[in-house]
Amino acid sequence: MRSNITRLKFTSLAATLLAFALALLSGCASGAPPQAAPDKGQAAQEQLAVQSPAQTQQPSPTSALAAVRAIQATVTSISDGDTVHVNLNGRDERVRMIGVNCPEISHPDLGIKEEPYGREAKAYTER
């Protein structure tokens, strides 16, 4: 009786391992069916079609900039790596750069301590 239980455990373990191995191997197959190798002339035409610059129309930088409405201002000071002050129509305006998050420099009156690389970020913005 004991040998029947051992044999049953072994059989179920072997079946589980076999099912797992088949699942792994079926995942390795590519989704596309195999195709016959194209002739050299057809491959050259496809390569030329892919590399042709006439098919990819990219907007020129000047046309992309023409769509942006720019406001001219003069930078008067740089607070830190992501904040500058500008003179706009005679008024001092603080400008935060969208999508830029730099380490802070020390602002004792605000209780902000200097973060690592804060001065380097400010120096980069000053360039």
C-alpha positions in Angstrom: 0.0 0.0 0.0 2.8 2.3 0.9 4.5 1.7 -2.5 1.3 2.7 -4.3 1.2 6.1 -2.5 4.9 6.7 -3.3 4.3 5.7 -7.0 1.2 8.0 -7.2 3.2 11.0 -5.7 6.0 10.3 -8.2 3.6 10.1 -11.1 1.8 13.3 -10.2 5.1 15.1 -9.7 6.4 13.9 -13.1 3.2 14.9 -14.8 3.4 18.4 -13.2 7.0 18.8 -14.3 6.2 17.7 -17.8 3.3 20.1 -18.1 5.5 23.0 -16.8 8.3 22.1 -19.3 5.8 22.1 -22.2 4.4 25.4 -21.1 7.9 26.9 -21.0 8.8 25.5 -24.4 5.6 26.6 -26.0 6.4 30.2 -24.9 9.7 30.1 -26.8 8.0 29.7 -30.2 7.8 32.8 -32.3 4.3 34.1 -33.1 4.9 34.5 -36.8 4.9 31.4 -39.0 8.1 30.6 -40.8 8.4 32.1 -44.3 10.4 31.2 -47.3 13.5 33.3 -47.8 12.8 36.1 -50.3 14.9 36.4 -53.4 17.8 38.9 -53.4 16.1 41.4 -55.7 13.0 41.6 -53.5 15.1 42.0 -50.4 17.1 44.9 -52.0 13.8 46.7 -53.0 12.4 46.4 -49.5 15.7 47.7 -48.0 15.6 50.7 -50.4 12.0 51.4 -49.5 12.8 51.4 -45.8 15.8 53.6 -46.1 14.2 56.2 -48.5 14.1 59.6 -46.8 11.2 60.7 -49.0 8.8 58.5 -47.1 9.6 60.0 -43.7 8.4 63.6 -43.5 9.7 65.2 -40.3 8.7 68.8 -39.5 11.6 71.2 -39.8 12.7 72.9 -36.6 11.8 76.3 -37.9 8.2 75.3 -38.6 7.8 73.8 -35.2 9.1 77.0 -33.6 6.9 79.1 -35.7 3.8 77.6 -34.0 5.1 78.7 -30.5 4.1 82.1 -29.4 7.3 83.5 -27.7 7.3 86.3 -25.1 10.6 88.2 -25.0 11.9 89.0 -21.5 15.3 89.7 -19.9 16.7 87.4 -17.2 17.6 89.5 -14.2 18.7 86.8 -11.7 18.8 83.1 -11.2 17.4 81.7 -7.9 18.5 78.1 -8.4 18.6 75.5 -11.1 15.0 75.6 -12.0 13.9 79.1 -11.1 14.8 82.4 -12.8 13.6 86.0 -12.4 12.9 88.0 -15.6 12.0 91.6 -16.4 8.8 91.4 -18.3 7.2 94.7 -19.4 8.9 96.5 -16.5 7.9 94.0 -13.8 10.0 91.4 -12.1 8.5 87.9 -12.7 9.5 84.6 -11.2 9.6 81.8 -13.8 9.7 78.1 -12.8 10.9 75.9 -15.6 8.3 73.2 -16.5 9.6 69.7 -16.3 12.8 70.6 -14.5 13.3 69.7 -10.8 16.7 70.7 -9.5 18.2 70.3 -6.0 17.5 73.4 -3.9 20.1 75.8 -2.6 20.0 77.3 0.9 17.1 79.7 1.6 17.5 80.4 5.4 14.5 82.8 5.5 12.3 80.0 4.2 13.9 77.3 6.3 15.2 75.4 3.3 18.6 73.7 3.7 20.9 73.3 0.8 20.6 70.0 -1.0 23.5 68.1 -2.6 24.4 69.5 -6.1 22.2 72.5 -5.6 25.0 75.0 -6.4 26.0 72.9 -9.5 22.5 73.0 -10.8 22.4 76.8 -10.4 25.8 77.1 -12.1 24.5 75.1 -15.0 21.4 77.3 -15.4 23.7 80.4 -15.3 25.5 79.2 -18.4 
